[in-house]
Structures are given as C-alpha cells and as structure tokens.
Amino acid sequence: MNPGTSRDALRKLGVPAEQGRTSAIRRLALQAPAPVIAQALGSHDKSTTRIATEAGTPWKNYAPADHTR
C-alpha cells in the first residue's frame, strides 16, 4: 500500500484524506520524532515537523542521528 492507494480508497469512501492524514500524524507525533514518522510514511520531513510542532510533540529537541551504537 502506498499513499496514493490510501488516498484513493479514502476518497471513494467519502473520507476527507487530508484531515485524516494530519490527525494521524498528530497522534503519531506524541509517540515518535517527526523525521521518523516522515520516513515511515514517505512524507516530507518539513511538513511532518510542522504538524508535530502544532500538536505539541514531546520530541521537539530530538537530534536525528545513528543511535544504534
């Protein structure tokens, strides 16, 4: 499934995809940093960061890097 497929399916059901997507990102922003969410969803990190900031994300000071060590 990709964003286009999801968008088309939502449109056929009469669901406003933009509002649903923004709402989902706001909820995810409370659980993970915006760059991680953007990469997972295939979204642009700037728009995801803006939405997360509006939602009051606790990850606003997250420093993206390789934290596997």
N, C-alpha and C positions, 0 to 999 in steps of 0.2 A: 504494500500500500504506500502511496506517496501523497504529498499534499494536494496535488491536482485531483486524484481519485477521491480523496476525502471531501474536498470542496464540492466536487460534482455530486457526490452522494448526498451531502447535506442540502445542497440546492434543490435536488429532486424531492427531498422530504419537506422543503419549505423552511428549513432552519437557516437563520442568518449566520453564515460561516464566520464572518469577521468578528462578530460579538462572541461567538463560542470559542474561537481561537484565542482571542485576547483574554477571556475569562480563564481558559485552561492555563495559559502562560502565567497569569497572576497567581493561580493556585500552585503551580509548579515552582514559581519563584520563591515560595516560602520553604521549599524543600531542597533546592539546588541552585547553584550560581547561574546567572543568566547566560554566560558563554557555554556552559554545559548544556543547558536547555536548547539554546540556538543550534548547537551542533547536532544534538539528538533529533531535533525536529526538522533540520535542514532550513532553518530560518536565518535571517541576517542578525548578527550579534548586536548591532546598534538598536534595532527596533525592539529586540527582546530585552535588552538592558533598559530601554526607556519604559517599557511596560512593567518590568520588575521594579524599577525605581518608584513608579506611580503606585505600585502595590505595597510599598514599604518593605521590600525584601531585607532579610537579615544578612544577606550575602553581599552587601554593597562594597565592602572592603576586601573582597576575595581577590587574591592575586593568582591569576591563571599561570600555571607552570606544570612541569612534570613532577608530581608529588608521589611517584611510585618508589622512590628510594627510601 
